[in-house]
Amino acid sequence: MYDIIIIGAGPAGLTSALYALRANKKVLILESKSYGGQIINAKEIENYPGIKKISGIDFATNLYNQVIDLGGKILYETVNNVSKEKIVTTNKNKYEAKCIIIATGVQNRKLNINNEEKFIGKGLSYCATCDGNFYKGKTVAVVGGGNTAIEDAIYLSDIASIVYVIHRRDEFSAEKKLINELKNKKNVKFIMNSNILKLNGNDYLESIDLKDNKNTITNLKLDGLFIAIGHVPNNIMFKDIVDLDEYGYIIAKNEVCTKVDGIYVAGDARVKNLRQLTTAVSDGSIAAVEAIKRINMNN
């Protein structure tokens, strides 16, 4: 029996563990891959308060070491099921807790083309606000047609010299206000009805091959490519115990409380307006404090 089981060892999950351990609770962290979550792919972080500059892997490792130094326990197992009775079943074992914090995060929806993994952090990014500052005065492209893609392009237009916006259709699905704002940017160019076929380069991304609806293939030289075609939350195993919205994000009340007493959600896995490192660690601390209060009241 654990006081708190945390599912996910990204910034939200590790922050939850940090707070819970400092409150002298018995904590188990379950992680299917490696600690750190998506932040480990960030070449540098420059927008975290109090830290001028740090790599994503260094940030995650520092947080991981804080948790381990406090006696935190991480098991690398895949969670298959969670019950309302707070029994967690993994691919290896079963565990029981007084409270559970879901911090499974999201996965960036990928283009699923060759070399995509190779160029992550080397010219390819899924977060304009995280990595855009590395492309001052350079040529970049944004892929996507929704609000995130258009917002990313607007943001990058104030940093890069040229911003291409690539979309597979002839119209954007983003809000008209955002589209109009982007169209007023003089350094933004639109490439519609086109898909990316190939990413080119040696150690770093150098260009992309595009194919339009007339099957014409064009090579476009770039310093950076930002993919903004959505996210996929890792919440499918929780669908029978918590409420999910139409996109698969967990619906919470009071920020982190699910409909099941004693089960909380933190970080990108929940419905929220902003998914950033700062909001992930904020959720993690709030969820841990809520769980601690519940445990202390029931003791």
C-alpha positions in Angstrom: 0.0 0.0 0.0 1.3 3.4 -1.1 0.1 6.8 0.0 0.3 8.1 -3.6 0.9 6.4 -6.9 1.9 8.8 -9.6 1.5 7.6 -13.2 4.1 9.4 -15.4 7.6 10.8 -14.6 7.5 14.0 -16.6 7.7 17.4 -15.0 4.2 17.2 -13.6 4.6 13.7 -12.1 8.1 14.4 -10.7 6.9 17.7 -9.1 4.0 15.8 -7.5 6.5 13.3 -6.1 8.7 16.0 -4.8 5.9 17.6 -2.8 4.5 14.3 -1.6 7.9 13.0 -0.5 8.6 16.3 1.4 5.3 15.7 3.2 6.7 12.3 4.3 4.3 10.2 2.1 5.1 6.8 0.7 5.2 7.4 -3.1 5.5 5.2 -6.1 6.1 6.6 -9.6 5.2 4.4 -12.6 6.8 5.3 -16.0 6.6 3.3 -19.2 9.6 4.9 -21.0 12.1 7.3 -19.3 11.9 10.1 -16.9 11.5 13.7 -18.1 8.6 13.5 -20.6 8.7 15.6 -23.7 10.8 18.3 -22.1 14.0 16.2 -22.6 13.7 16.9 -26.3 14.0 20.7 -25.8 17.5 21.7 -26.7 17.4 24.7 -24.4 14.8 26.2 -22.0 14.8 29.9 -21.7 11.3 30.7 -20.4 11.3 29.0 -17.0 11.3 31.6 -14.2 14.5 31.8 -12.2 16.6 29.7 -14.7 18.2 31.8 -17.4 19.0 28.8 -19.6 19.1 25.1 -19.3 18.7 22.1 -21.6 15.6 20.0 -21.3 17.5 16.9 -20.3 19.4 18.8 -17.6 16.2 20.2 -16.2 14.5 16.8 -16.1 17.6 15.2 -14.6 17.8 17.8 -11.9 14.2 17.2 -11.0 14.6 13.5 -11.1 17.6 13.6 -8.8 15.7 15.8 -6.3 13.0 13.0 -6.2 15.6 10.2 -5.9 17.5 12.0 -3.1 14.3 12.2 -1.1 13.8 8.5 -1.4 11.5 8.5 -4.4 10.9 5.1 -6.1 10.4 4.9 -9.8 9.5 1.6 -11.6 9.6 1.5 -15.3 6.4 -0.4 -16.0 3.5 0.2 -18.4 0.1 0.9 -16.7 -2.7 -1.2 -18.2 -5.6 -0.4 -15.9 -6.6 1.8 -13.0 -9.7 1.0 -10.9 -11.9 3.3 -8.8 -10.6 1.4 -5.8 -7.2 2.9 -6.6 -5.6 -0.4 -7.7 -3.1 0.1 -10.5 -2.3 -2.9 -12.8 0.9 -2.8 -14.9 2.5 -5.2 -17.3 4.4 -6.6 -14.3 2.4 -6.2 -11.1 -0.5 -4.7 -9.1 -0.2 -1.8 -6.7 -2.6 -0.1 -4.3 -2.7 3.4 -3.1 -4.7 5.9 -1.1 -4.5 8.4 -3.9 -3.5 8.4 -7.5 -2.1 11.2 -9.6 -2.4 10.8 -13.4 0.5 12.7 -15.1 0.8 10.8 -18.4 1.1 13.9 -20.6 0.6 13.9 -24.3 2.5 12.9 -27.4 3.0 15.3 -30.3 1.1 14.2 -33.3 3.8 13.4 -35.9 4.1 13.6 -39.6 5.3 9.9 -39.6 7.9 10.4 -42.3 11.5 9.3 -42.6 14.1 11.2 -40.5 11.5 12.8 -38.3 13.0 11.4 -35.1 16.5 12.1 -36.3 16.0 15.8 -36.6 14.1 16.4 -33.3 16.2 19.1 -31.6 18.3 19.5 -34.7 16.1 21.8 -36.8 12.8 20.1 -36.0 10.6 21.2 -33.1 7.0 20.7 -31.9 7.1 23.8 -29.7 7.5 27.3 -31.2 7.4 29.1 -27.8 10.1 26.7 -26.5 12.5 26.8 -29.4 11.6 29.7 -31.6 14.2 32.0 -30.1 17.0 29.8 -31.6 15.9 30.9 -35.1 16.4 34.7 -34.9 16.8 36.0 -38.4 16.6 32.6 -40.0 14.1 30.8 -42.3 11.6 28.5 -40.7 8.3 26.8 -41.6 5.2 25.8 -39.6 3.1 22.8 -40.6 -0.6 22.8 -39.7 -3.8 24.7 -40.2 -5.4 25.0 -36.7 -5.1 27.6 -34.0 -1.8 26.3 -32.7 -0.1 26.4 -36.1 -1.3 29.9 -36.8 -0.4 31.2 -33.4 3.1 29.6 -33.8 3.5 31.3 -37.1 2.5 34.7 -35.7 5.0 34.1 -32.8 7.8 33.1 -35.1 7.1 36.0 -37.5 8.6 38.4 -34.9 11.7 36.3 -34.6 12.6 34.7 -37.9 13.3 36.5 -41.2 10.9 34.3 -43.2 8.1 32.0 -42.0 6.5 29.6 -44.4 3.1 28.1 -43.4 2.5 24.7 -44.9 -1.0 23.2 -44.9 -2.4 20.2 -46.7 -5.7 21.9 -47.5 -6.7 25.1 -49.3 -8.2 26.7 -46.2 -7.1 26.9 -42.5 -9.4 25.6 -39.7 -8.0 28.3 -37.3 -10.1 31.3 -36.1 -10.5 34.0 -38.7 -9.1 36.6 -36.4 -5.8 34.7 -36.1 -5.7 34.0 -39.8 -6.2 37.7 -40.6 -3.5 38.7 -38.1 -1.1 36.3 -39.8 -1.9 37.5 -43.3 -0.9 41.0 -42.3 2.7 39.8 -41.5 5.0 40.8 -44.3 7.5 38.0 -43.8 5.0 35.1 -43.9 4.5 33.0 -47.0 1.7 30.4 -47.5 2.2 27.0 -49.1 -1.3 25.5 -49.4 -2.5 22.1 -50.7 0.9 20.6 -49.9 2.3 17.8 -47.8 5.9 17.2 -46.6 7.4 14.1 -48.3 10.9 14.1 -47.0 13.3 15.8 -44.5 16.8 16.4 -45.8 20.1 17.0 -44.1 23.1 15.4 -42.4 23.5 16.3 -38.8 20.9 19.1 -38.9 17.8 19.7 -41.0 18.6 21.6 -44.2 15.6 21.3 -46.4 12.3 19.6 -47.0 10.6 18.1 -50.1 7.0 19.2 -50.7 4.3 17.6 -52.9 1.3 19.6 -53.9 -2.1 18.5 -55.1 -0.8 18.5 -58.7 1.9 16.0 -57.7 4.6 18.7 -58.2 7.6 18.1 -55.9 9.4 21.2 -54.6 12.5 21.4 -52.4 12.4 24.2 -49.8 15.5 25.2 -47.9 15.0 25.8 -44.1 16.8 26.4 -40.9 13.9 25.1 -38.8 10.6 23.2 -39.1 7.9 23.5 -36.5 5.2 20.8 -36.5 1.9 21.9 -35.1 -0.7 19.3 -36.2 -2.0 18.5 -32.7 -1.4 16.3 -29.7 -2.5 12.9 -28.7 -3.1 12.5 -24.9 -2.1 9.2 -23.3 -5.3 8.7 -21.4 -7.0 5.7 -23.1 -6.5 3.4 -20.2 -8.5 5.8 -17.9 -11.6 6.1 -20.0 -13.7 3.9 -17.8 -13.0 5.8 -14.5 -12.6 9.5 -15.4 -14.4 11.8 -17.9 -12.5 12.6 -21.1 -13.4 15.3 -23.6 -13.8 14.7 -27.3 -10.1 14.9 -27.8 -9.2 12.4 -25.0 -8.1 14.9 -22.4 -9.2 14.4 -18.8 -11.9 16.7 -17.5 -11.0 18.0 -14.1 -12.8 20.3 -11.5 -10.8 22.7 -9.4 -7.9 22.3 -11.8 -6.7 18.8 -10.8 -9.6 16.8 -9.3 -11.3 14.1 -11.4 -14.8 12.8 -10.7 -13.3 10.0 -8.6 -12.4 11.0 -5.1 -8.7 10.5 -4.5 -7.8 10.4 -8.2 -6.1 13.6 -9.6 -4.7 14.7 -12.9 -1.7 17.0 -13.5 0.0 18.4 -16.5 -0.8 18.2 -20.2 -3.1 15.2 -19.8 -5.9 17.4 -18.6 -8.2 19.9 -20.3 -6.4 23.3 -20.0 -5.7 26.4 -22.0 -1.9 26.4 -21.8 0.5 23.4 -21.9 3.9 24.6 -20.9 6.6 23.5 -18.5 5.5 26.1 -15.9 1.9 24.9 -16.0 2.9 21.3 -15.7 4.9 21.8 -12.5 2.1 24.0 -11.2 -0.4 21.2 -11.7 2.0 18.7 -10.1 2.3 20.7 -6.9 -1.4 21.4 -6.7 -2.3 17.7 -7.3 0.2 16.6 -4.6 -1.1 19.0 -2.1 -4.7 18.0 -2.7 -3.7 14.3 -2.3 -1.8 15.0 0.9 -4.7 16.9 2.4 -7.1 14.0 1.6 -4.7 11.4 3.1 -4.1 13.5 6.3 -7.9 14.0 6.8 -8.6 10.3 6.5 -5.7 9.2 8.9 
